[in-house]
Amino acid sequence: MTEKKSTTMHGVLVYPLQIGACALIFHRGQLIRTSTVVAIHYDAPEVMQFETLNTHYTLLLDPTPQMAANPTMPVLAAA
């Protein structure tokens, strides 16, 4: 069995984390979709730690300089 990779990134969750669903993260101007969330380890206003099927994530929720300069996020609408 292989060990899961770990990644740390600055970003914003588009939707609240939910076990059994994918996470959608706005990071460096792009949307990143993770594999299925299997555990939420830490949830605070400035950082979140969670685990997906493939990866351990640390999401730093404070804005990066790029996000501070361009705070608009795309709005997703249901079809």
C-alpha positions as CSV (number, residue, x, y, z in Angstrom):
1,M,0.0,0.0,0.0
2,T,1.4,3.4,-0.9
3,E,1.4,6.4,1.4
4,K,-0.8,9.4,0.5
5,K,0.9,12.5,-0.7
6,S,0.6,15.8,1.3
7,T,0.0,19.2,-0.1
8,T,-0.3,22.7,1.3
9,M,-1.9,25.5,-0.6
10,H,-3.5,29.0,-0.2
11,G,-7.1,29.1,-1.3
12,V,-10.8,29.4,-0.6
13,L,-13.3,26.6,-0.4
14,V,-16.2,27.2,-2.9
15,Y,-18.5,25.0,-0.8
16,P,-18.2,23.7,2.8
17,L,-16.3,20.5,3.2
18,Q,-18.4,17.4,3.3
19,I,-17.3,13.9,3.9
20,G,-18.2,11.7,0.9
21,A,-18.1,14.6,-1.5
22,C,-15.3,16.3,-3.5
23,A,-13.8,19.6,-2.3
24,L,-13.8,22.5,-4.7
25,I,-10.9,25.0,-4.0
26,F,-10.3,28.4,-5.7
27,H,-6.5,28.5,-5.9
28,R,-4.3,30.9,-7.9
29,G,-7.2,31.9,-10.2
30,Q,-8.3,28.3,-10.9
31,L,-10.8,25.9,-9.5
32,I,-9.3,22.6,-8.2
33,R,-11.5,19.6,-7.6
34,T,-10.2,17.0,-5.2
35,S,-11.0,13.3,-4.9
36,T,-13.6,12.3,-2.3
37,V,-13.1,13.8,1.2
38,V,-12.8,10.9,3.7
39,A,-11.9,12.9,6.9
40,I,-11.8,16.5,8.2
41,H,-8.9,16.8,10.7
42,Y,-8.9,20.5,11.6
43,D,-11.2,23.4,10.8
44,A,-10.3,26.9,11.9
45,P,-10.9,30.3,10.3
46,E,-7.3,30.5,9.0
47,V,-6.5,26.9,8.1
48,M,-8.2,23.6,7.3
49,Q,-6.7,20.1,7.3
50,F,-8.6,17.4,5.5
51,E,-7.9,14.1,3.8
52,T,-9.2,12.8,0.5
53,L,-8.9,9.3,-1.1
54,N,-5.5,10.3,-2.5
55,T,-4.0,13.3,-0.6
56,H,-3.7,15.0,2.8
57,Y,-4.5,18.7,2.3
58,T,-3.6,21.7,4.4
59,L,-5.6,24.7,3.1
60,L,-4.4,28.1,4.2
61,L,-7.4,30.3,4.1
62,D,-5.7,33.7,4.3
63,P,-5.6,35.4,0.9
64,T,-2.5,35.2,-1.2
65,P,-1.2,38.5,-2.7
66,Q,-2.7,37.4,-6.0
67,M,-6.2,37.0,-4.4
68,A,-5.9,40.3,-2.5
69,A,-5.1,42.1,-5.8
70,N,-8.0,40.3,-7.6
71,P,-10.6,39.3,-5.0
72,T,-13.3,38.3,-7.5
73,M,-14.2,34.7,-7.7
74,P,-16.2,33.1,-10.5
75,V,-19.8,32.5,-9.6
76,L,-21.1,29.1,-10.3
77,A,-24.7,28.9,-11.3
78,A,-26.9,25.8,-11.6
79,A,-28.1,25.0,-15.1
